[in-house]
Amino acid sequence: MFPEGWTGEVERMREFDREAFGSPDKVGRCVFVTCVGGEPIGLGSYEPCADGSAASVGHNCILPEFRRRGYGRRQLEEIVRRLREHRVERIAATTSEHPFFLPAREMYLSFGFAETGRRDGGPDPGFRLVDYELDLVHELPVPELDACDVDEL
Ligand SMILES: CC(C)(COP(=O)(O)OP(=O)(O)OC[C@H]1O[C@@H](n2cnc3c(N)ncnc32)[C@H](O)[C@@H]1OP(=O)(O)O)[C@@H](O)C(=O)NCCC(=O)NCCS
């Protein structure tokens, strides 16, 4: 699940599982399992901030054998849909420079998140953390093409 040697992260994830599944009305309300054919294949989670305008996503994953089929993106779409309902304006995500997280970095960028910075402090001193943010207020509308535009392409 994590890069080799990140044993502390495994324990942190277990602690998160205990918290989320132990308190379904609190932390657990912001955690869901993605299923295919009734079988769990992924986990989505998010955390609204106290003031309500911002939120963060984290602990999201898809089982290796189900990756690259669009489920990670759909999971993220579901999180964003839920947070829009709560009028959240900004969603933060943090991942790592470690090559293990390349798919996550690419996923956030292709989804429209912008990188906001890199900083020390992750579980591996050799790799910095990478921060992203998705601005739900100032998203650029997708321009609609009319017949004239199409002719000019
Ligand atoms: C990140 C993760 C959830 C993506 O799940 P997924 O189901 O494979 O993702 P999708 O198939 O929906 O792909 C969405 C986008 O992610 C990016 N991506 C996914 N896998 C990639 C890979 N191996 N290399 C490069 N980009 C990749 C692409 O931009 C892709 O869009 P595209 O298919 O249009 O190119 C999955 O790789 C995972 O569980 N990784 C380990 C845990 C993790 O890093 N979680 C995030 C913690 S911050």
Ligand as a Chemical Component Dictionary entry (heavy atoms), coordinates in Angstrom:
data_LIG
# 
_chem_comp.id                   LIG 
_chem_comp.type                 NON-POLYMER 
_chem_comp.pdbx_formal_charge   0 
_chem_comp.three_letter_code    LIG 
# 
loop_
_chem_comp_atom.comp_id 
_chem_comp_atom.atom_id 
_chem_comp_atom.alt_atom_id 
_chem_comp_atom.type_symbol 
_chem_comp_atom.charge 
_chem_comp_atom.model_Cartn_x 
_chem_comp_atom.model_Cartn_y 
_chem_comp_atom.model_Cartn_z 
_chem_comp_atom.pdbx_ordinal 
LIG C1  C1  C 0 -3.937 7.712  -7.286  1  
LIG C2  C2  C 0 -4.933 6.572  -7.549  2  
LIG C3  C3  C 0 -6.099 6.678  -6.549  3  
LIG C4  C4  C 0 -5.475 6.714  -8.986  4  
LIG O1  O1  O 0 -6.447 5.689  -9.169  5  
LIG P1  P1  P 0 -6.827 5.135  -10.632 6  
LIG O2  O2  O 0 -8.124 4.430  -10.539 7  
LIG O3  O3  O 0 -5.693 4.353  -11.193 8  
LIG O4  O4  O 0 -6.965 6.489  -11.457 9  
LIG P2  P2  P 0 -7.755 6.710  -12.832 10 
LIG O5  O5  O 0 -7.706 5.466  -13.662 11 
LIG O6  O6  O 0 -9.084 7.269  -12.535 12 
LIG O7  O7  O 0 -6.850 7.806  -13.527 13 
LIG C5  C5  C 0 -7.057 9.192  -13.244 14 
LIG C6  C6  C 0 -5.836 9.961  -13.665 15 
LIG O8  O8  O 0 -4.742 9.685  -12.769 16 
LIG C7  C7  C 0 -3.510 9.742  -13.497 17 
LIG N1  N1  N 0 -2.856 8.436  -13.410 18 
LIG C8  C8  C 0 -3.392 7.301  -12.890 19 
LIG N2  N2  N 0 -2.475 6.320  -12.913 20 
LIG C9  C9  C 0 -1.356 6.842  -13.462 21 
LIG C10 C10 C 0 -0.063 6.327  -13.740 22 
LIG N3  N3  N 0 0.263  5.039  -13.457 23 
LIG N4  N4  N 0 0.876  7.152  -14.280 24 
LIG C11 C11 C 0 0.563  8.432  -14.553 25 
LIG N5  N5  N 0 -0.651 8.998  -14.315 26 
LIG C12 C12 C 0 -1.587 8.199  -13.777 27 
LIG C13 C13 C 0 -3.844 10.093 -14.917 28 
LIG O9  O9  O 0 -3.823 11.500 -15.033 29 
LIG C14 C14 C 0 -5.276 9.589  -15.024 30 
LIG O10 O10 O 0 -6.016 10.248 -16.009 31 
LIG P3  P3  P 0 -6.011 9.607  -17.517 32 
LIG O11 O11 O 0 -6.472 8.188  -17.355 33 
LIG O12 O12 O 0 -7.012 10.471 -18.244 34 
LIG O13 O13 O 0 -4.604 9.702  -18.008 35 
LIG C15 C15 C 0 -4.238 5.169  -7.434  36 
LIG O14 O14 O 0 -3.114 5.170  -8.273  37 
LIG C16 C16 C 0 -3.791 4.805  -6.031  38 
LIG O15 O15 O 0 -4.565 4.230  -5.257  39 
LIG N6  N6  N 0 -2.524 5.123  -5.699  40 
LIG C17 C17 C 0 -1.975 4.767  -4.380  41 
LIG C18 C18 C 0 -2.549 5.590  -3.264  42 
LIG C19 C19 C 0 -2.360 7.065  -3.499  43 
LIG O16 O16 O 0 -1.352 7.548  -3.995  44 
LIG N7  N7  N 0 -3.379 7.819  -3.079  45 
LIG C20 C20 C 0 -3.369 9.245  -3.124  46 
LIG C21 C21 C 0 -2.842 9.742  -1.841  47 
LIG S1  S1  S 0 -2.590 11.495 -1.871  48 
# 
loop_
_chem_comp_bond.comp_id 
_chem_comp_bond.atom_id_1 
_chem_comp_bond.atom_id_2 
_chem_comp_bond.value_order 
_chem_comp_bond.pdbx_ordinal 
LIG C1  C2  SING 1  
LIG C2  C3  SING 2  
LIG C2  C4  SING 3  
LIG C2  C15 SING 4  
LIG C4  O1  SING 5  
LIG O1  P1  SING 6  
LIG P1  O2  DOUB 7  
LIG P1  O3  SING 8  
LIG P1  O4  SING 9  
LIG O4  P2  SING 10 
LIG P2  O5  DOUB 11 
LIG P2  O6  SING 12 
LIG P2  O7  SING 13 
LIG O7  C5  SING 14 
LIG C5  C6  SING 15 
LIG C6  O8  SING 16 
LIG C6  C14 SING 17 
LIG O8  C7  SING 18 
LIG C7  N1  SING 19 
LIG C7  C13 SING 20 
LIG N1  C8  SING 21 
LIG N1  C12 SING 22 
LIG C8  N2  DOUB 23 
LIG N2  C9  SING 24 
LIG C9  C10 SING 25 
LIG C9  C12 DOUB 26 
LIG C10 N3  SING 27 
LIG C10 N4  DOUB 28 
LIG N4  C11 SING 29 
LIG C11 N5  DOUB 30 
LIG N5  C12 SING 31 
LIG C13 O9  SING 32 
LIG C13 C14 SING 33 
LIG C14 O10 SING 34 
LIG O10 P3  SING 35 
LIG P3  O11 DOUB 36 
LIG P3  O12 SING 37 
LIG P3  O13 SING 38 
LIG C15 O14 SING 39 
LIG C15 C16 SING 40 
LIG C16 O15 DOUB 41 
LIG C16 N6  SING 42 
LIG N6  C17 SING 43 
LIG C17 C18 SING 44 
LIG C18 C19 SING 45 
LIG C19 O16 DOUB 46 
LIG C19 N7  SING 47 
LIG N7  C20 SING 48 
LIG C20 C21 SING 49 
LIG C21 S1  SING 50 
# 
